Amino acid sequence: MINMLLLGSLLYDKNVIKFLPLVVLIATILGVYVYFNFFKTSSPQNPVASLTTTVDSESWEKRIKTLEGALVQLADKTGNASVSTSINNSSPILAVDIESKLNTLEVSVADLQGRVKQLEVGTATPINTAQTKQSPAYILSLGSGDSTKATDWVTASNIDITVDPASFPGHTSMQLEAQIKVLSGNGKVFARLYDSAAGTSVLSSEVSTAAENYSWTSSQTFTLGSSKKTYKFQIKSLTGYEAYIQGARIKVNF
């Protein structure tokens, strides 16, 4: 009896061993199936991308809240209540609208900051200096033209000009402009402003040209005394050819 049991046990073990590889293969297939269907699918497909999206979204929301707070404060300073109302009543921000919302808020903050600065200096609009600058004024000479062939200075007998600097408050300088020519363009003609009472010429008032036709020439800038005076003109020729002066004026610069 015992021998029969031992023989049956041996035969059973041989059958088990025969089917053991098949059992292992089936167990492996089941294990792979369970892993991919229960464990693999439950984990995030891209945890790094998911984390980045969350962080970026939170960063954008913080920036938007900061800008909205600054916008409300600036709106209160400028008395623009509509800005505060529009922000408080704004709808929730969608992810696709974040960049557009940021750009709009940044532009609005910059605009209100500029208005606040203007209010702090006491004006709501910048001063246009070009509009406040005064145009030059002109003082015309009295009398008709004169001429000379002299190579030394000659005082024109019938041309003079009266100037009162006090009549032009705020002016910075003056210039002599003379309409002169030289015969046939030979040589050169010179002219200058002359203070006959003091017996001296006005420094930096000299003009010259080699033109054969009348043209306006301008001197360097100069200043005159504060008192009202009548000035004459002096002319001369460089080479002895006839030098002419037809008119003169003083330009007052501001």
RONU-595846 format. One record per residue: residue number from 1; z negated, y, x of N, C-alpha, C in turn. Coordinates in steps of 0.02 Angstrom, whole numbers. Layout:
(pt NUM (Z Y X) (Z Y X) (Z Y X))
...
//
This chain:
(pt 1 (0 -60 42) (0 0 0) (0 62 43))
(pt 2 (-41 60 92) (-46 117 138) (19 127 174))
(pt 3 (50 73 191) (114 78 226) (167 110 182))
(pt 4 (165 95 117) (214 124 71) (204 200 64))
(pt 5 (141 221 62) (127 293 58) (150 330 120))
(pt 6 (138 301 177) (159 333 240) (235 339 242))
(pt 7 (268 286 219) (342 288 219) (367 342 172))
(pt 8 (336 347 112) (358 400 64) (346 469 91))
(pt 9 (290 479 125) (275 545 154) (326 565 206))
(pt 10 (346 516 247) (394 531 299) (462 550 268))
(pt 11 (481 511 215) (545 527 182) (543 597 151))
(pt 12 (485 615 119) (477 682 88) (483 738 140))
(pt 13 (450 728 197) (452 779 251) (523 789 276))
(pt 14 (561 734 279) (629 740 304) (672 780 255))
(pt 15 (661 769 189) (698 807 138) (682 881 141))
(pt 16 (617 896 151) (597 967 156) (629 999 216))
(pt 17 (627 965 271) (656 993 332) (731 1003 323))
(pt 18 (762 960 285) (834 965 274) (852 1028 236))
(pt 19 (810 1046 186) (825 1106 145) (790 1170 170))
(pt 20 (753 1166 223) (716 1224 249) (761 1283 266))
(pt 21 (817 1276 301) (862 1333 316) (886 1369 254))
(pt 22 (902 1329 202) (925 1359 140) (871 1402 107))
(pt 23 (809 1378 111) (753 1415 82) (743 1481 120))
(pt 24 (747 1477 186) (739 1538 227) (793 1589 211))
(pt 25 (855 1566 202) (911 1611 188) (902 1647 121))
(pt 26 (880 1608 71) (869 1638 4) (812 1690 7))
(pt 27 (759 1673 44) (703 1720 50) (723 1784 85))
(pt 28 (767 1779 135) (791 1839 171) (832 1884 125))
(pt 29 (877 1853 86) (919 1892 40) (877 1927 -11))
(pt 30 (827 1893 -39) (783 1925 -87) (744 1983 -56))
(pt 31 (722 1974 5) (684 2027 39) (726 2089 49))
(pt 32 (789 2081 71) (834 2138 80) (848 2173 15))
(pt 33 (859 2136 -38) (872 2164 -104) (813 2207 -129))
(pt 34 (753 2179 -122) (693 2215 -144) (683 2279 -103))
(pt 35 (696 2277 -38) (686 2336 5) (732 2393 -16))
(pt 36 (797 2379 -23) (845 2432 -38) (839 2459 -109))
(pt 37 (816 2418 -156) (812 2440 -225) (746 2471 -244))
(pt 38 (694 2458 -207) (628 2485 -226) (599 2533 -175))
(pt 39 (607 2517 -111) (576 2559 -59) (624 2612 -34))
(pt 40 (686 2594 -21) (733 2641 9) (751 2698 -39))
(pt 41 (763 2681 -102) (784 2732 -151) (727 2779 -169))
(pt 42 (666 2758 -159) (610 2801 -178) (597 2855 -127))
(pt 43 (623 2849 -65) (613 2900 -13) (667 2953 -18))
(pt 44 (655 3018 3) (705 3071 -1) (764 3056 44))
(pt 45 (824 3072 20) (885 3058 58) (888 3100 121))
(pt 46 (865 3163 116) (867 3207 175) (804 3250 175))
(pt 47 (749 3224 201) (686 3261 198) (688 3327 236))
(pt 48 (727 3331 289) (731 3394 328) (766 3448 287))
(pt 49 (822 3429 254) (858 3478 213) (816 3501 155))
(pt 50 (779 3454 124) (736 3472 67) (682 3520 88))
(pt 51 (652 3507 146) (599 3551 171) (626 3620 186))
(pt 52 (687 3623 217) (717 3687 234) (732 3728 172))
(pt 53 (758 3696 120) (775 3732 58) (712 3761 27))
(pt 54 (656 3723 28) (594 3748 -1) (568 3808 38))
(pt 55 (569 3802 104) (544 3857 147) (587 3919 138))
(pt 56 (655 3911 137) (698 3969 129) (687 4002 62))
(pt 57 (680 3962 9) (669 3990 -57) (604 4030 -60))
(pt 58 (551 4002 -30) (487 4038 -29) (492 4102 11))
(pt 59 (529 4101 69) (538 4161 110) (575 4215 73))
(pt 60 (629 4196 38) (667 4245 0) (625 4276 -56))
(pt 61 (587 4235 -89) (546 4261 -144) (494 4310 -118))
(pt 62 (465 4296 -59) (416 4342 -30) (449 4408 -13))
(pt 63 (510 4405 17) (546 4467 34) (562 4508 -27))
(pt 64 (583 4474 -80) (600 4509 -142) (538 4542 -172))
(pt 65 (482 4507 -173) (420 4536 -200) (398 4596 -159))
(pt 66 (405 4591 -92) (386 4647 -48) (430 4708 -62))
(pt 67 (495 4696 -68) (541 4752 -81) (529 4782 -150))
(pt 68 (515 4740 -199) (501 4767 -266) (437 4809 -266))
(pt 69 (387 4787 -228) (325 4827 -224) (338 4894 -191))
(pt 70 (377 4895 -136) (393 4958 -103) (434 5003 -149))
(pt 71 (479 4972 -187) (521 5011 -233) (480 5045 -287))
(pt 72 (431 5010 -313) (388 5038 -365) (348 5096 -338))
(pt 73 (320 5089 -277) (281 5143 -246) (324 5205 -235))
(pt 74 (384 5195 -208) (428 5252 -196) (451 5284 -261))
(pt 75 (462 5243 -312) (482 5270 -377) (427 5313 -407))
(pt 76 (365 5293 -398) (308 5332 -423) (305 5400 -387))
(pt 77 (319 5400 -321) (316 5463 -283) (371 5511 -305))
(pt 78 (430 5484 -322) (485 5527 -341) (487 5540 -416))
(pt 79 (440 5510 -454) (438 5520 -526) (493 5483 -564))
(pt 80 (519 5430 -534) (572 5392 -566) (542 5331 -600))
(pt 81 (517 5341 -662) (482 5288 -698) (529 5232 -719))
(pt 82 (593 5247 -727) (640 5196 -750) (646 5139 -700))
(pt 83 (636 5153 -636) (641 5100 -585) (585 5051 -593))
(pt 84 (523 5075 -602) (466 5031 -612) (474 4988 -674))
(pt 85 (499 5019 -728) (508 4981 -791) (559 4926 -783))
(pt 86 (614 4942 -749) (667 4892 -742) (644 4834 -699))
(pt 87 (601 4845 -649) (576 4792 -607) (527 4748 -645))
(pt 88 (481 4780 -682) (431 4741 -720) (462 4699 -775))
(pt 89 (518 4722 -802) (551 4686 -856) (608 4642 -833))
(pt 90 (616 4634 -768) (672 4595 -742) (661 4521 -756))
(pt 91 (716 4485 -764) (713 4414 -778) (701 4375 -714))
(pt 92 (679 4311 -720) (667 4270 -661) (730 4265 -618))
(pt 93 (721 4260 -552) (776 4261 -505) (802 4190 -495))
(pt 94 (867 4180 -505) (897 4116 -493) (915 4110 -419))
(pt 95 (920 4048 -394) (935 4037 -324) (1001 4069 -303))
(pt 96 (1050 4066 -348) (1116 4093 -331) (1116 4169 -330))
(pt 97 (1065 4201 -359) (1062 4274 -362) (1019 4304 -308))
(pt 98 (989 4263 -265) (939 4288 -217) (971 4338 -169))
(pt 99 (1026 4320 -138) (1057 4364 -89) (1078 4430 -120))
(pt 100 (1108 4427 -179) (1129 4488 -214) (1069 4532 -231))
(pt 101 (1015 4501 -254) (955 4538 -271) (925 4573 -210))
(pt 102 (924 4537 -153) (897 4567 -92) (938 4628 -71))
(pt 103 (1004 4622 -72) (1047 4678 -52) (1036 4738 -96))
(pt 104 (1031 4727 -162) (1021 4782 -209) (954 4816 -197))
(pt 105 (901 4777 -187) (834 4806 -176) (832 4845 -110))
(pt 106 (863 4819 -58) (862 4854 7) (897 4921 2))
(pt 107 (953 4923 -33) (989 4987 -43) (947 5036 -83))
(pt 108 (915 5012 -135) (874 5056 -177) (814 5084 -138))
(pt 109 (782 5042 -98) (725 5064 -58) (747 5118 -8))
(pt 110 (803 5107 26) (827 5156 74) (843 5223 41))
(pt 111 (872 5220 -19) (889 5282 -56) (826 5320 -75))
(pt 112 (775 5285 -101) (713 5318 -121) (674 5344 -61))
(pt 113 (677 5309 -5) (643 5333 56) (673 5400 78))
(pt 114 (740 5406 73) (772 5469 90) (751 5525 44))
(pt 115 (744 5510 -21) (722 5562 -69) (650 5583 -56))
(pt 116 (608 5536 -38) (538 5553 -23) (533 5599 37))
(pt 117 (573 5584 89) (573 5627 149) (595 5698 132))
(pt 118 (646 5703 89) (670 5770 69) (616 5808 30))
(pt 119 (580 5772 -12) (526 5804 -50) (469 5826 -4))
(pt 120 (456 5786 48) (401 5802 94) (415 5865 134))
(pt 121 (478 5879 149) (495 5940 186) (507 5999 140))
(pt 122 (500 5988 75) (502 6043 27) (570 6058 -2))
(pt 123 (619 6013 6) (684 6025 -24) (713 5958 -46))
(pt 124 (748 5959 -103) (776 5897 -130) (847 5886 -106))
(pt 125 (879 5938 -76) (947 5931 -52) (950 5959 19))
(pt 126 (992 5928 63) (998 5953 131) (1031 6022 132))
(pt 127 (1012 6061 182) (1040 6129 189) (1107 6124 224))
(pt 128 (1158 6153 195) (1224 6154 224) (1230 6217 267))
(pt 129 (1222 6207 333) (1223 6265 379) (1292 6298 380))
(pt 130 (1344 6259 367) (1412 6287 369) (1420 6339 313))
(pt 131 (1386 6329 256) (1392 6375 201) (1351 6439 212))
(pt 132 (1296 6434 250) (1252 6491 259) (1275 6535 317))
(pt 133 (1320 6510 360) (1343 6550 417) (1389 6605 393))
(pt 134 (1376 6667 417) (1414 6725 394) (1479 6731 434))
(pt 135 (1532 6750 401) (1596 6759 435) (1595 6822 478))
(pt 136 (1637 6825 531) (1639 6885 573) (1661 6947 533))
(pt 137 (1638 7004 557) (1659 7068 527) (1700 7106 578))
(pt 138 (1742 7152 554) (1786 7189 599) (1776 7264 589))
(pt 139 (1775 7300 645) (1772 7373 644) (1837 7399 672))
(pt 140 (1877 7433 631) (1943 7456 651) (1939 7523 687))
(pt 141 (1984 7533 735) (1987 7596 772) (2021 7650 730))
(pt 142 (2012 7711 749) (2043 7768 716) (2095 7798 763))
(pt 143 (2151 7823 736) (2202 7855 777) (2264 7811 783))
(pt 144 (2313 7836 821) (2376 7801 831) (2380 7778 903))
(pt 145 (2437 7746 920) (2444 7716 986) (2454 7766 1042))
(pt 146 (2451 7739 1103) (2459 7781 1163) (2490 7736 1217))
(pt 147 (2513 7767 1273) (2543 7728 1328) (2531 7764 1394))
(pt 148 (2542 7728 1449) (2535 7757 1516) (2571 7713 1566))
(pt 149 (2593 7746 1622) (2621 7710 1679) (2571 7707 1737))
(pt 150 (2514 7739 1727) (2464 7744 1780) (2436 7675 1797))
(pt 151 (2423 7665 1862) (2393 7602 1884) (2317 7608 1889))
(pt 152 (2290 7666 1875) (2218 7676 1869) (2201 7686 1795))
(pt 153 (2138 7678 1780) (2117 7683 1710) (2128 7753 1683))
(pt 154 (2158 7756 1622) (2171 7818 1588) (2141 7813 1518))
(pt 155 (2105 7866 1497) (2076 7866 1431) (2128 7886 1380))
(pt 156 (2138 7843 1330) (2186 7858 1277) (2160 7919 1238))
(pt 157 (2205 7967 1227) (2184 8031 1199) (2173 8029 1124))
(pt 158 (2205 7984 1088) (2203 7986 1016) (2179 7921 983))
(pt 159 (2141 7882 1019) (2112 7821 990) (2037 7819 1006))
(pt 160 (1997 7811 955) (1925 7802 965) (1897 7759 908))
(pt 161 (1835 7738 915) (1804 7694 865) (1729 7708 864))
(pt 162 (1700 7712 805) (1629 7725 797) (1593 7661 776))
(pt 163 (1539 7645 812) (1504 7582 800) (1430 7596 790))
(pt 164 (1401 7567 738) (1329 7570 726) (1304 7498 721))
(pt 165 (1277 7469 775) (1254 7399 774) (1203 7384 719))
(pt 166 (1164 7435 699) (1114 7425 647) (1145 7408 579))
(pt 167 (1209 7421 572) (1244 7406 509) (1260 7332 502))
(pt 168 (1247 7294 555) (1263 7223 555) (1202 7182 576))
(pt 169 (1149 7181 534) (1088 7144 551) (1102 7069 559))
(pt 170 (1074 7041 611) (1083 6969 623) (1143 6952 665))
(pt 171 (1183 7001 687) (1241 6984 728) (1219 6962 798))
(pt 172 (1259 6919 828) (1241 6892 894) (1279 6924 951))
(pt 173 (1340 6946 938) (1380 6976 992) (1440 7013 961))
(pt 174 (1478 7047 1005) (1538 7081 984) (1594 7066 1034))
(pt 175 (1656 7077 1012) (1714 7068 1055) (1765 7123 1041))
(pt 176 (1800 7146 1094) (1854 7194 1085) (1919 7155 1075))
(pt 177 (1957 7173 1024) (2023 7146 1013) (2073 7204 1013))
(pt 178 (2122 7202 1058) (2170 7257 1065) (2241 7231 1058))
(pt 179 (2283 7273 1027) (2354 7257 1018) (2393 7295 1071))
(pt 180 (2413 7259 1125) (2442 7292 1184) (2505 7254 1207))
(pt 181 (2546 7289 1250) (2605 7258 1280) (2624 7298 1343))
(pt 182 (2669 7268 1384) (2695 7302 1443) (2771 7301 1439))
(pt 183 (2803 7353 1461) (2876 7360 1455) (2912 7302 1487))
(pt 184 (2955 7268 1446) (2997 7213 1469) (2957 7155 1500))
(pt 185 (2892 7155 1489) (2852 7101 1516) (2844 7104 1591))
(pt 186 (2854 7164 1621) (2848 7172 1693) (2776 7190 1711))
(pt 187 (2745 7149 1750) (2676 7162 1771) (2627 7143 1716))
(pt 188 (2579 7189 1706) (2525 7173 1659) (2495 7238 1634))
(pt 189 (2468 7237 1571) (2434 7294 1543) (2361 7275 1532))
(pt 190 (2316 7322 1546) (2244 7311 1538) (2216 7363 1490))
(pt 191 (2164 7345 1453) (2129 7392 1409) (2055 7373 1407))
(pt 192 (2014 7424 1393) (1941 7412 1388) (1908 7465 1345))
(pt 193 (1847 7450 1323) (1807 7497 1283) (1770 7543 1331))
(pt 194 (1770 7609 1313) (1742 7659 1359) (1691 7703 1322))
(pt 195 (1630 7708 1352) (1577 7751 1326) (1585 7819 1359))
(pt 196 (1618 7865 1325) (1633 7930 1356) (1570 7972 1366))
(pt 197 (1519 7964 1324) (1457 8002 1331) (1420 7982 1394))
(pt 198 (1419 7918 1410) (1385 7893 1469) (1431 7892 1530))
(pt 199 (1497 7897 1519) (1545 7896 1574) (1553 7827 1606))
(pt 200 (1542 7774 1566) (1548 7706 1592) (1586 7662 1541))
(pt 201 (1616 7610 1568) (1650 7562 1524) (1598 7512 1498))
(pt 202 (1616 7478 1443) (1572 7427 1415) (1585 7361 1451))
(pt 203 (1534 7334 1481) (1541 7273 1520) (1567 7215 1477))
(pt 204 (1614 7177 1504) (1645 7118 1472) (1691 7135 1414))
(pt 205 (1711 7199 1407) (1755 7217 1352) (1828 7220 1373))
(pt 206 (1845 7203 1435) (1914 7210 1460) (1959 7155 1432))
(pt 207 (2022 7175 1415) (2074 7128 1393) (2137 7143 1433))
(pt 208 (2183 7094 1435) (2246 7104 1471) (2299 7056 1445))
(pt 209 (2363 7073 1457) (2419 7030 1438) (2481 7050 1477))
(pt 210 (2528 7002 1485) (2592 7016 1516) (2648 7013 1464))
(pt 211 (2630 7013 1399) (2679 7006 1346) (2720 7071 1339))
(pt 212 (2785 7063 1321) (2827 7122 1311) (2827 7144 1238))
(pt 213 (2796 7105 1194) (2789 7123 1124) (2714 7129 1108))
(pt 214 (2699 7171 1058) (2629 7180 1040) (2597 7114 1018))
(pt 215 (2538 7101 1044) (2499 7042 1024) (2425 7059 1031))
(pt 216 (2385 7027 989) (2313 7038 991) (2282 6995 1047))
(pt 217 (2245 7029 1090) (2208 6993 1142) (2134 7007 1134))
(pt 218 (2093 6957 1151) (2021 6962 1139) (1982 6959 1203))
(pt 219 (1929 6999 1207) (1886 7001 1267) (1831 6949 1262))
(pt 220 (1791 6946 1315) (1731 6906 1313) (1680 6940 1266))
(pt 221 (1625 6905 1252) (1574 6934 1208) (1531 6984 1245))
(pt 222 (1507 7034 1208) (1462 7085 1237) (1417 7111 1182))
(pt 223 (1367 7149 1202) (1322 7181 1154) (1321 7256 1167))
(pt 224 (1309 7294 1115) (1304 7366 1120) (1233 7389 1106))
(pt 225 (1217 7450 1127) (1151 7477 1114) (1138 7484 1040))
(pt 226 (1076 7497 1022) (1056 7499 952) (1078 7564 917))
(pt 227 (1095 7615 955) (1112 7679 924) (1186 7682 905))
(pt 228 (1201 7725 858) (1269 7735 835) (1307 7777 886))
(pt 229 (1368 7752 906) (1407 7789 957) (1481 7786 940))
(pt 230 (1517 7834 968) (1590 7834 963) (1618 7815 1031))
(pt 231 (1659 7764 1032) (1688 7739 1095) (1763 7753 1096))
(pt 232 (1790 7763 1157) (1861 7772 1167) (1889 7711 1203))
(pt 233 (1956 7713 1216) (1988 7658 1250) (2021 7683 1314))
(pt 234 (2020 7640 1364) (2055 7654 1426) (2108 7601 1437))
(pt 235 (2166 7621 1464) (2220 7574 1479) (2248 7589 1548))
(pt 236 (2282 7539 1576) (2316 7549 1640) (2371 7495 1647))
(pt 237 (2418 7510 1694) (2473 7463 1707) (2463 7434 1777))
(pt 238 (2478 7370 1784) (2469 7337 1849) (2522 7359 1899))
(pt 239 (2585 7367 1876) (2640 7380 1922) (2673 7448 1912))
(pt 240 (2651 7488 1864) (2681 7553 1851) (2731 7551 1794))
(pt 241 (2746 7494 1767) (2788 7491 1707) (2746 7515 1648))
(pt 242 (2781 7543 1599) (2747 7573 1542) (2701 7522 1507))
(pt 243 (2638 7542 1498) (2588 7500 1463) (2571 7533 1397))
(pt 244 (2570 7494 1343) (2560 7522 1277) (2498 7492 1243))
(pt 245 (2465 7534 1203) (2412 7510 1159) (2427 7538 1089))
(pt 246 (2431 7493 1040) (2448 7514 972) (2388 7517 926))
(pt 247 (2341 7473 936) (2282 7473 893) (2226 7433 926))
(pt 248 (2166 7442 901) (2109 7407 928) (2057 7397 873))
(pt 249 (2014 7348 882) (1960 7335 835) (1905 7298 871))
(pt 250 (1845 7301 842) (1788 7264 869) (1770 7210 820))
(pt 251 (1765 7149 845) (1746 7091 805) (1670 7081 812))
(pt 252 (1635 7078 756) (1562 7069 755) (1547 6996 737))
(pt 253 (1516 6960 783) (1501 6889 773) (1429 6879 748))
(pt 254 (1420 6830 704) (1354 6814 676) (1334 6743 695))
//
